[in-house]
Amino acid sequence: MRGWWPIFKRELLSYYVTPLAWVVMTSFLVLQGMHFYVLVAQLAAQGSQGADAGPVQSFFGGTVLLYLPLLFVCPVLTMRLFAEERRSGTIEALLTTPVHVLGVVLGKYLAVLVAYVVMWLPTVLYMALVARHGDVQWPVVGAGYLGMFAVGAGYLAVGTMTSALTRSQLAAAITSAMAIIGLFMLGIGAFILPDGPGRELCAYVSVWGQMNDFSRGIIDTRRLVLDATLVVVPLFITVRAVESWRAP
């Protein structure tokens, strides 16, 4: 892992000195703001029975609108990590420095993960607004954010892997988006398949099912193990791919 910190600082800075992060963050917050406003308006019209059973739970687990932006935001955030450096030739200079390959991969991945967390931070204001007009169980809110962090960490790891497997940012974004959409669609099988092993598998990998649990404050460690696996396996493949570039 030697040398990951300089890579991390370099990569994180590169996001915020270019329009990419600001465009992605602004678009994401606009969509989530509209999503939250629509939920609150609907619950107010129907007569919400409590903030914890209404806006908070609905925001994190009640609608697919929470997840759809991630299907495109995560590929956009990760598409340039390795693909752009390979295209421009700067990756050769990076790999000739005394930096371990694992340090390069972790530095880049952690930078995009921090950018993802920063993107979510302003949404805490939504929960503060709900708290001003009702009782909010902050541990439940924390569980919701933990779920979104775990899901995003897995999606970003997939995007990091696809960026290392191609020289084109566009190809990396499309490939990772297809992989993430595939995972999302697999989870939908829990709602349409008949009872049996297939439905149980789909329910286990369903991000919707995971967030329904987390939005109620139920932290299922099996879900976290799945999310951790979705981080470790793509990053392992990424390390091996980068190591192959150093091979004589």
N, C-alpha and C positions, 0 to 999 in steps of 0.2 A: 504493500500500500504506500510505499515511499513516494513522496512528491505529490500527493493528491491535493493538498491545500492550495498550492499555486495554480493548479489546473482549475480547481473549484472557483477561486477568486477571478481568474481570467475569464472563465465561461460565464459566471454570473454577471460580471461587468459587461460582457458583450451583449447580453440581453437588453440591458437598460440604456445602452448608448446607441441602440438602433431602434427603429419604430416597431419592430416585431412584438416585443413584450407589451408595449403600450397599446397597440392595436388589439392584440389578443385579450389583454386584461379589460380594456374598455368594452369590447364586444361581449365578453363573458359577463361583466357586471351589468350591462344593459339587459341582457337576456335574463339573468337571474333576478334583477330588479323587477322586470315585467312579470316573471314567474311568481315572485313573492307577492306582488301587488294583486295579481289575479286571484291567488289563493285567499288572501285576506279579504278581498272584496266578496268572493263567493261565500266564504264562511260567515262574513258579517250579514250577508243577505239571507243565509239559511238559519242564522242564530247559532253561533258557536257555543259549545257547552263548556269551554275552558281553553285557555291558551295552549296548555300542554297537549290536549287532545285535538287541537285545531291547527293553527299556523305552523307550530314547530314540527309536529309529527308529519303534517301534510307536506311541508317544505322538503324534509329529508327522505320521506318514504312514500308519499301519497301520489306522486305523479312522475311520469316518464320525462317530463321537461327538465328535471334536475340532471339527468344523465346524458341527454342528447348532446348538449354542448361539449361534454368530455370526449365524445366520439370524434370530434374534430379539433378541439383545443389541444389535446395531448399529442396527436400526430404533428401539429404545427409547431409545438414547443420543442419537439425532439428531432424534427426532420434534418436540421442542420448540424447536429452534434458531431457526426463523423463524416456524413456525406459531403458536406461543404469543404471540410478539411482535405478529404481525399481528392475532390475535384480541383481544388486550388493548389494542391501539392504541399500544403503546410503540415500535413500529418507526418511526412518524412522527417522534417526538422524536429517535430515534437517527440517522435519515437527515438531519435538519436540522442536525446537528453537522458541523464541518469534518472529516469522516472520509470517505475515499475508499471507494466501494462495495467495491472489491477488499479493502481493509483490513477492512471489516466481515465479509465472507465468510471471509477467511483467518483472522481472529481467532476466529470461532466454530468453524471447522473444526479449527484447530490445538488449540483447547481440548478438543474432543471426542476428538481423536486422542491427546492426552496422557492423558485419562481412560481411553482404551482401553489404552494402554501400562501405566498404573498398575494396571489390572485384571489384566494378565498377569504383573506383577512377582513376586507371591507364588509363582507356579508354578516359579520358578527353584529354590525349595526342593526340588521333586520331583527335579530334576536333581542337586542336592547330595546327596540321599538315595541316589540311584543311585551317585554317585561314591564314597560311603563303603563300598560293597560291591563295587565293580568299577571298571575303567578306563573313563573317559568322555572322549571326544574333544570338548573344548569348542568347537572350530571347527564341528563338526557340529551341536552344540547351538545355536550362534550362527546357523548357516544355517537351522535350524528356526524360530527366533524371527524371523529376517529374513523368512522366508516368511509367517509369521502376521501380521507387521506390514504387509507389502505387501498381503496379502489384505484385512486389516481396513481399511487405508487406502482401498482401493477401495470396500468396502461402506459405509464411513462417508461417502464422497463422494456415493454414490448416495442415502443417507439425507438428507444435507444438501440435495441437489437437490429431493427430494420434499417436504421440509419447507418449502422456499421456494415450492413450487407449490400449496400449499393452506393454508387457515386452520385446519384441524383437525389436532390432534396425532394423533388416532386414524387419520384418513385418511392422514396422512403415514407413520405406522408401518406400516399395512397395505400401502400402495403400495410403500414401500421393501422390505418383507418379500417381497412378490410379485416385485419386480424381482430381488432377491438370490436367491430360490429359483429363479427362471427361469434365472439365470446358472448356478446350481449344477446344475440339471437338464440344461442344455445340455451341461455337461461330462460327464454320465453317458453321453451318446451315444457317447463314445469306447469304452465297454465293450460296447455293444449294436449299433452300426451296422456294416455290412460295410465292408471296406477301400475307401477312396475319399476324395475331397475332403471329404465330410461328416464322416467319422470323424476325419480329420486336423484339421479345424477344431474339432471338439468336444474333441479331445485337447489342442489348443493353449490352449483357454479353461478346461480342467478344473482346478479348484482341487485336486482329489484328485491328479491327475497332477503338478501343481506341487509339492504338499507331499510326494509320494513322492520326488521328486528332491531337494528341499531337506532332507528328513529323512536323506538319505544324504550330505549335504554337497555336493551338486551344485547350484551356483547357475547357472541358465540365464538369461542376460541377456534372452532373448526373453520369458520369463515376466515379468521385471521391467518390460520395456517395456509389456507388456499391462497390468500393474497400474498403471503410471504413467498410461497412457491412460485407465484406468477412474477415475483421480483427476482428471485435468485436464479431461476432457470434461464430467462432471457439475458440477464447480466453475465451468467457463465458463458453462454453462447457468444456474447459480445466480446468477452475477454479472449476467448479462443480465436475469434475472427481477427481481432487486432493483433494477437500474437502471430498469426499466420502472415501478417504483413512484414514482420521482422525476420521471417524465415529466409535463409540465403537462397 
